[in-house]
Amino acid sequence: MTREIAVIAFAQTDHRRSTEESSEVELLMPVLHDVLAQTGLKTADIGFTCSGSSDYLAGRAFSFTLTLDGVGAWPPLSESHVEMDGAWALYEAWTKLLTGDADTALVYSYGKCSPGSVRDVLTRQLDPYYVAPLWPDSIALAALQAQALIDAGHTDEPALAAVGARSRADAEANPHAQLRGRVPQGDYAVRPLRTGDCPPVGDGAAAVILAAGERARRLCARPAWIRGIDHRIEAHGLGVRDLTDSPSARLAAERAGAFERPVDTAELHAPFTAQEVILRRAFRLGDDVRVNPSGGALAANPLMAAGLIRIGEAAARIHRGASDRALAHATSGPCLQQNLVAVLEGDPR
Amino acid sequence: MPEVLRAPLVVEFPFTRSLGPVQSAFLTGLRERVVLGVRTTDGRILVPPVEYDPGTAEEIHDLVEVAPTGTVTTWAWNHAPRRGQPLGSPFAWVLVRLDGADTALLHALDAPGPDAVSTGMRVRIRWAEERTGAITDIACFEPYDGEPQRPDGHTGEFEDPLTGIVAPARLDYTYSPGRAQSAYIDALSERHTVGERCPSCRKVYVPPRGACPTCGVATSERVEVGPRGTVTTFCIVNIKARNLDIEVPYVYAHIALDGADLALHARIGGIPYDQVRMGLRVEPVWAEGARFPDHYRPTGEPDAPYETYKELL
């Protein structure tokens, strides 16, 4: 029989434009302590630890090793790292728990975008032969996708501005958000995207604890059970893809079981306004679904943590009874290239 | 609290990449003003070409020449070009489906302004004057209202095909080591060595990083350690490092500074390399104007007994 696994605790930093006064471990430790305190666990009680981050953001090799100081790696612990958003670290931890090798897992991720120029850094994840030598930055690629969506008649600039405004208005209730309240639509960053259509650049960290079966019930009043997770990738050539659609996101949602029953909440990792339009269609979300009540990545987008935060925010809503069934989505790469979907449920009330 | 340090950090690599047969033909073709695509199993022509069918993952290598003219499938106006991008003046990013191709190529379009660009507009390649076999051999696209140009049916075989490319990459950062390490570096510049004590296990870590790696808790109680210390273990370096003006062989050692519960590492000088030993008592030597010790040298004290440092090996 498949084990039931749940998100039982979630913590995140206040996301800010710069945290240069803190090293990686100094940034991370408060959220690690927070999730441990929520569950009463000590690091030595954790069966598996998995983290996500990127050396390219830090500009240093093996930057993640510094954060191990924050988990107290003595006695030696079972640990792994993904050079990805923490949502993919959570996927690894989930599979580890499924095997029965561990009953609890600590998943954390962090991104310090402030030391470098994110627009330039992200060009280094592109095809190194045909694309990266042109240095197309992350906003430029998102703008190509937005224009394709506008040309296809799926949205227009005022509709995109409304997505940004709704996200930042919702973020008013999120003390961790970096951008909240009335944010001007702004000038064009790369047309058709304006600054208001783009995420803030910032630093932040997040942590989640997973537990299996009865262990989860003992440690959490209302565990957010992971009913399914799947992640899919599309061809890396942007010109091969239909940029107005996200078949990888749709397939991941299908395999995660998202379409079996309606969800009431969706936390979508859509750093650009146009990407929310694409994801809403891919996930067939109706107007009755609460999308990004946290404000989403448009309110705070610490790279490598923003996807894990979507899962954490969805889980936290289940923990506090604001949701019974939620879809959480994380993305990576240009123009929604890679997509991960998790379906979370609370016990019936 | 002293100010947190910051300094520019440049990460720069000339990535040397080898090319497979399809990428070699495509990039060699650009050098010769020929654009090649590759035919997939189901007959579509991919430009730029890849070596494996994105649908079936089958190896593909059937090269097909396509035209240097094409149609914009989507675009974005870039009013503020960034370093390394194809044009220095405002331009449009475009995906262009070249005539004869089924997929689109990303590049820049030279146009007077956003009003002159639209999806569906016709464009053609403007070749770079000097071409080396790189995607930048296409200088950019330009608006074109003539007939679709016809390719000559090039086979993709070249006399002097490329086998690799060098792709330079440079990223600029502002590095900041955070509170704990800034304090350590600041103290060093005044010829003091400071560590931090763990509030839980009471161990003193040097250099401090703001956390106890054993207990996983924040450290903040600053403790001065050294300046003298004990060699706990060492190695003899026989290979000369590039740009390092130190004669080999020399000794690199772990040194437990007095009062520290973790050994740091440094070079040992002032003693023949083959006389360095575990337990040797050493002290730092500061070069004029330096912000950190150049090396450690023997103090002349008797060696420390093994029991005093065995936990710090």
Boltz contact constraints between the chains, C-beta under 6 A:
constraints:
  - contact:
      token1: [A, 20]
      token2: [B, 4]
      max_distance: 6.0
  - contact:
      token1: [A, 20]
      token2: [B, 176]
      max_distance: 6.0
  - contact:
      token1: [A, 21]
      token2: [B, 4]
      max_distance: 6.0
  - contact:
      token1: [A, 21]
      token2: [B, 179]
      max_distance: 6.0
  - contact:
      token1: [A, 22]
      token2: [B, 178]
      max_distance: 6.0
  - contact:
      token1: [A, 23]
      token2: [B, 178]
      max_distance: 6.0
  - contact:
      token1: [A, 23]
      token2: [B, 210]
      max_distance: 6.0
  - contact:
      token1: [A, 25]
      token2: [B, 210]
      max_distance: 6.0
  - contact:
      token1: [A, 25]
      token2: [B, 211]
      max_distance: 6.0
  - contact:
      token1: [A, 26]
      token2: [B, 178]
      max_distance: 6.0
  - contact:
      token1: [A, 26]
      token2: [B, 210]
      max_distance: 6.0
  - contact:
      token1: [A, 29]
      token2: [B, 211]
      max_distance: 6.0
  - contact:
      token1: [A, 29]
      token2: [B, 218]
      max_distance: 6.0
  - contact:
      token1: [A, 43]
      token2: [B, 216]
      max_distance: 6.0
  - contact:
      token1: [A, 59]
      token2: [B, 9]
      max_distance: 6.0
  - contact:
      token1: [A, 59]
      token2: [B, 11]
      max_distance: 6.0
  - contact:
      token1: [A, 59]
      token2: [B, 173]
      max_distance: 6.0
  - contact:
      token1: [A, 69]
      token2: [B, 209]
      max_distance: 6.0
  - contact:
      token1: [A, 69]
      token2: [B, 211]
      max_distance: 6.0
  - contact:
      token1: [A, 69]
      token2: [B, 213]
      max_distance: 6.0
  - contact:
      token1: [A, 70]
      token2: [B, 211]
      max_distance: 6.0
  - contact:
      token1: [A, 70]
      token2: [B, 216]
      max_distance: 6.0
  - contact:
      token1: [A, 71]
      token2: [B, 216]
      max_distance: 6.0
  - contact:
      token1: [A, 72]
      token2: [B, 214]
      max_distance: 6.0
  - contact:
      token1: [A, 72]
      token2: [B, 215]
      max_distance: 6.0
  - contact:
      token1: [A, 72]
      token2: [B, 216]
      max_distance: 6.0
  - contact:
      token1: [A, 74]
      token2: [B, 214]
      max_distance: 6.0
  - contact:
      token1: [A, 115]
      token2: [B, 173]
      max_distance: 6.0
  - contact:
      token1: [A, 115]
      token2: [B, 174]
      max_distance: 6.0
  - contact:
      token1: [A, 115]
      token2: [B, 175]
      max_distance: 6.0
  - contact:
      token1: [A, 116]
      token2: [B, 171]
      max_distance: 6.0
  - contact:
      token1: [A, 116]
      token2: [B, 173]
      max_distance: 6.0
  - contact:
      token1: [A, 120]
      token2: [B, 171]
      max_distance: 6.0
  - contact:
      token1: [A, 121]
      token2: [B, 171]
      max_distance: 6.0
  - contact:
      token1: [A, 128]
      token2: [B, 167]
      max_distance: 6.0
  - contact:
      token1: [A, 129]
      token2: [B, 23]
      max_distance: 6.0
  - contact:
      token1: [A, 130]
      token2: [B, 48]
      max_distance: 6.0
  - contact:
      token1: [A, 130]
      token2: [B, 135]
      max_distance: 6.0
  - contact:
      token1: [A, 131]
      token2: [B, 106]
      max_distance: 6.0
  - contact:
      token1: [A, 133]
      token2: [B, 135]
      max_distance: 6.0
  - contact:
      token1: [A, 133]
      token2: [B, 136]
      max_distance: 6.0
  - contact:
      token1: [A, 133]
      token2: [B, 167]
      max_distance: 6.0
  - contact:
      token1: [A, 134]
      token2: [B, 86]
      max_distance: 6.0
  - contact:
      token1: [A, 135]
      token2: [B, 84]
      max_distance: 6.0
  - contact:
      token1: [A, 135]
      token2: [B, 85]
      max_distance: 6.0
  - contact:
      token1: [A, 140]
      token2: [B, 76]
      max_distance: 6.0
  - contact:
      token1: [A, 140]
      token2: [B, 78]
      max_distance: 6.0
  - contact:
      token1: [A, 140]
      token2: [B, 93]
      max_distance: 6.0
  - contact:
      token1: [A, 143]
      token2: [B, 76]
      max_distance: 6.0
  - contact:
      token1: [A, 144]
      token2: [B, 74]
      max_distance: 6.0
  - contact:
      token1: [A, 144]
      token2: [B, 76]
      max_distance: 6.0
  - contact:
      token1: [A, 144]
      token2: [B, 93]
      max_distance: 6.0
  - contact:
      token1: [A, 147]
      token2: [B, 74]
      max_distance: 6.0
  - contact:
      token1: [A, 147]
      token2: [B, 75]
      max_distance: 6.0
  - contact:
      token1: [A, 147]
      token2: [B, 76]
      max_distance: 6.0
  - contact:
      token1: [A, 148]
      token2: [B, 74]
      max_distance: 6.0
  - contact:
      token1: [A, 151]
      token2: [B, 119]
      max_distance: 6.0
  - contact:
      token1: [A, 190]
      token2: [B, 76]
      max_distance: 6.0
  - contact:
      token1: [A, 190]
      token2: [B, 78]
      max_distance: 6.0
  - contact:
      token1: [A, 191]
      token2: [B, 77]
      max_distance: 6.0
  - contact:
      token1: [A, 191]
      token2: [B, 114]
      max_distance: 6.0
  - contact:
      token1: [A, 235]
      token2: [B, 54]
      max_distance: 6.0
  - contact:
      token1: [A, 238]
      token2: [B, 106]
      max_distance: 6.0
  - contact:
      token1: [A, 239]
      token2: [B, 95]
      max_distance: 6.0
  - contact:
      token1: [A, 239]
      token2: [B, 103]
      max_distance: 6.0
  - contact:
      token1: [A, 239]
      token2: [B, 104]
      max_distance: 6.0
  - contact:
      token1: [A, 239]
      token2: [B, 105]
      max_distance: 6.0
  - contact:
      token1: [A, 240]
      token2: [B, 54]
      max_distance: 6.0
  - contact:
      token1: [A, 240]
      token2: [B, 103]
      max_distance: 6.0
